[in-house]
Amino acid sequence: MLYETVNGIDDLINDYSMPHFLDTLMAFVEAVIPWTPRLAAEYGEIQYPGAIDALTYEYLILSLHELGGVALLKSTVATLDMAARELLIRGGNEFSLDIMGGKAINFAALVPSDRLAALNILKQQEIASYNSPMFTDKYVVDMLLKMTMMGYYSEWFGYGSTRLDEPNQRVFEFMPIGWQQVSYPGPDRD
């Protein structure tokens, strides 16, 4: 089990918080559930926060690690970067490299709309030099999207300071952002 393979869940997040690794997964969740200032203006400030605010990238790290360990985490980041490079080679990006400040060609350097376009390339399995054991099935991208949604809209963020503890040690501390946004009252206490 995951919790037995590392010195603690906090160590897992810290061990994989190398700037590029963490930036990539943060960029992924930001593209899927972005900040929404227009919704906030129309429906109230609770509609502004996105997946980064709910630390959904931590949920994604934990979920991927539970499914396939370090190899799956590394493969995910490498594959997202490969899709970003393919998008740029095809000229399918909305913003040029000059606008992106000359950053290295990687998934995190793309603007959110270009990240979604890169994900679409993966979903369509349109990369000729495709050599990723993780992404041999087009539904894996859907799985990553669903993991992100689960992390954001589930109770996970509401565990607050205990969210990285073992499941039986977690304490529900507050209503998660996603629940507040959709006016979910929480589980029935009866």
RAMO-V123432 format. One line per field, one symbol per residue. psi: psi as a letter, one per 20 degrees, with the letter a starting at -180 (. if undefined). burial: 1 if it has 24 or more other C-alpha atoms within 12 Angstrom, else 0. Layout:
psi = ???
burial = ???
This chain:
psi = qgiiiriqhhhgghhjkqgggghghghghhhgnrqmhghghhiqhhigqahhhjkhhgggggggghhjbhghgghgghhghghgggghhikjqhqrhghjkkqqnrghiqqghhghhghhgghilkogkolohhkipiihghggghgggghgiaighiicijhjrqhiiqpohrpqghghhjkpirqpi.
burial = 0100000010011001000011111111111111000000000001111111111111111111100001011111111111111111000110001000000011111111111111111110101000010110000110011011111111111110001110000000001111110000000000
